[in-house]
Amino acid sequence: MPDLPRSPRSRTAPPAASEMLTLLSGHFARAEPRDLALAYVRALLADPARGSAAEIAARAGSGSVWSTQRLLTRTVWDADLLRDSVRAHVVSRLGAFGSCVVLRRHETVRAGTGSVAVVPAKAAGRERNTQAAALLCYVSRGVGGLIDRELHLPPQWTSDPARCARAGVPPERIRPRSMADLGQEMLERALAASVPVDWVFGGPEFAGPGLRQWLCLRRLPFCIELPQLPGPPVPPAEPRQKESWQLLSRSLGAAFGRPAPGFGLTLLARRHPSGRTSRFLLHASLTAPGIPAARTMAAAGPAAARAVHEADARAGLSSHQVRSWVAWYRHTTLAMTAAALRLEAAPRTSKPSPPDPVKTGRAESAGR
C-alpha cells in the first residue's frame, strides 16, 4: 500500500494510562485480565509491526506467552462490548459535523492456510494466502476512525463445517454471507447505537442490491461504487488531469432499486487522475445537486483509507498470527482500541461552515 498522509488529528505521543484504563476497565471482571489487556494495547502502540504472542508478551513484560494467548482465546471477556465502547469513544472524539460512515474491504496476506478464513488467491500473477474483513469507519471533519469489523468467511470455509469448527467459528455464523451482508450488519449496529450518519459511502464489494434497498428504506443518502464492467481498458489520463464526475443517467430501472420518497437514484461516472473510470450509484434527495453531493460523499473515502492505514501502521491491526475465530475478533478489537486512543479530540470552532449539499438536500426532502 502506498504511504498515506497522517491524519491531522492523530496523536504522535502515546495516550495517557488513565485514558486506556477508562476505555478498558469496565470489560474485565478481574484485575489480572484487565492488566493483560492494557499491556497488550500498550505493546501494539509501542511496536505495531510485531504481533506474535511471544513478541507482545515480551514487550508487555509478561512472564509467559501463554498469558497473552489466554487473553485472546480463553479469558472471559466480550470483544463486542469493547467494540461498542470503542465506537462511542471514536464518535465522541471526532464529533458529529458532516458525519458519515464508510464501508471498506480490508485484505491481509497470511502465511499458510490454517488460520481462520484464509484462502489462496491470485494477484498480479502470484498466488498468496489472504484473509478478508469488512470494516466500518466513522468520518467527521475529514478524519476517520474504525468503529466495527466483521471477518468474511469465503465459500471454501462455509462449505466445510468441520474446518470451521476446528477454527472455532460459531455454528450460526457458518453460512454464505457477502461483504454487503456484513456491511449491513455493521450499519444496523451503528444506527441502533445512535451513531450520527449523514450518508454512507462504500466500495464495489458493498454494492449488493439487498444493502442498497435497505439503505433506501431507511432514507439514508449513499454513494456506492458499482463493480467494473467488462470491456477494453480505459486509455490513460492526460498528465495533471484532475478528477472529474459525469452524470450518466437519472432514469434508472428497478434493477437499481427503489429510492425513498423525495429521493432519487442517479448513475454517475468518476474519472480518476490515473485514468481509471468507475461508476457510482447515488441515492440523495431530489433537491440535492447530484455531482456535488457525490463529491462530498466520496471525499470521506480517503479519510477512511488513512484511518485503516494508521490502524495498520501504528496500532497493529493486521500484525498478528492468530488462528482462531475468537482470537481474530479479540486482537482486531484491541487494535481498534489502540487506534482509537490515538485520535485527538475534535476542535471546537465558531467559524461558519459552507452548506453541505447532502445534508441540506436531505433536510429539505424531510420537510416536504
ABEGO torsion letter per residue (X at the ends): XBBBBBBAABBABBBBAAAAAAAAAAABABAAAAAAAAAAAAAAAABAABABAAAAAAAAGBABAAAAAAAAAABBBBAAAAAAAAAAAAAAAAEABGBBBBBBBBBBBBBEAABBGBBBBBBGGBBBBBBBBBBBBBBBGGBBBBABBBBBBBAAAAABAAAAAAAGBBAAABBBBBAAAAAAAAAAAAAAAGBBBABBBBBAAAABAAAAAAAAAAGBBBBBBBBBBBEBBBBBBBBGBBBBBBBABABBBAAAEBBBBGBBBBBBBBBBAAGBBBBBBBBBBAABBAAAAAAAAAAAAAAAAAAAAAAAAAAGAABBABABAAAAAAAAAAAAAAAAAABBBBBBBABBBBBBAAAAAAAAAAAX
